[in-house]
């Protein structure tokens, strides 16, 4: 395989790595959005299955009520419906996904730039050699 072909394959591989990084960062963004929805939006909780008039609940982040462990015992169905562990689990899942995405994106971008830099240096060396050969000396 000639060096140009190898370089083009290397750039294609780098582009695929970069694309995977972007995809993983997109998934991490969706997880962050889901966590934000869980914490910042008001919701409704059924007191019993098929409840026609569910209880209106304020956003989890803006309430000072109890947690799911004590909510139902005190008659607070809102605390049982949407609790901190679910939001923290989603947030915890986003950490390795975003770290892997950032690493892949960085690797792909740097690899492509280094390949382009190496090609530019080869071209500059060719031009310098041609000028040196053309000058009488």
N, C-alpha and C positions, 0 to 999 in steps of 0.2 A: 504494500500500500504506500502510495506516495505521501509526502508530508502534508500536502494540501488536503488530500482526502481524509487523512487522520485528523487534521485540524477541523474540517467541517463536521466530522463525526463527533469530535469533542465538543464543538459548539452546540450540536443538536442534543447531545447528552446533557449539557449544561442548561439548555432551554427546558428540557423535560424536568430536571431537578428544580429549576426556578418555578415552573408551573405547579409542581407538587407543593412547593412552599407556599405559593399563593392560595392553592386550594385548602391547605391546612390552616392558613391564617383566616381564610373565609369561614371555615368550620369553627374556629375559635371565636370569631366575631359573632357567629350565630349563637354559640354557647353564652357569650357575654350578653347578647340581646335577650336570650331566654332568662338568664339570671336577673337582668334588669326588669323584665316583665313580671317575674315572680315577686320581686321586691317592691316595685314602684306602682303597680296598677291595682285598683280596687277590684274586688271579686265577690262572688256570691257563694254561700255554703248552704247545702240542704240539711235540714234538721232530721229528715228521714228520707228514705228512697222515694223519688217521685214527688217531692215537696213542691206544691204549686206556688208557694210564697217563700222562696229561699231568703235567708238572712243576708243583708247587705254588709259587706266587710270592707274596712278601710285597708289601704296598702300596708303590707307587712312591715316595711321599713319605717312607716310613720305611726305605728301603733305602739302602745306600751302595755298591751295585754299579755297574758301568759302564753306559754308554749303549748304544743300539742299534748305534752305529757300531763298537763293539768287542765287543759281547756275544756274537754268534754265533762269532766267531773264537776266543773263550776258552771256548766251550761253554755259555754262559749264555743259554738260550733265553728266560728271563724278561725280560731287558733288551731283547731284540728285539721282544717282543710288545707292550709298552706303554711308550712312551718319552715324554720331556718335550715334544717339539715338538707332539704331538697335543693334550696338555692345554693348552699355551700358546696354540695356535691357537684352541681353544674359548674360552679366557679372553679372547683378543684379539677374537674375534667378539662377545663379550658387551658390550664397552666401547661401541662405537657404537650398538648396539641399546638398551642401557640409557640412554645419553645422549639419544637420540631419544625414548625412552619418557618419560623424566623431563621433557624439554622440552614434549612434547605434553600430558602430564598437567597440568603446571603451567599451560600456556596455557589449557587447557580449564577448569580449576578457577577460575583468576583471571578469565577472561572471564565465566563464569556469575555469579561473585560481584559483579563490577562491574556487570553488567546488573541483578542484583537490587538492588544499592545505588542505581543510578540510578532504578529504579522506585520504591523506597521514598522517595527524595528528591522525586520528582514527586508522590507521594501526600501527603507532608508539606507541600509547597508548596500543594497544593489545599486542604488543611485550614486552613493559615494564611490563605490568601486568603478562604476562606468565613468564618472568624472575623473577619477584618478588615472584610468586607462586612457582617456581622451587627451589629457594634458601632456604636452611634450615634456620630457624630463630626462 
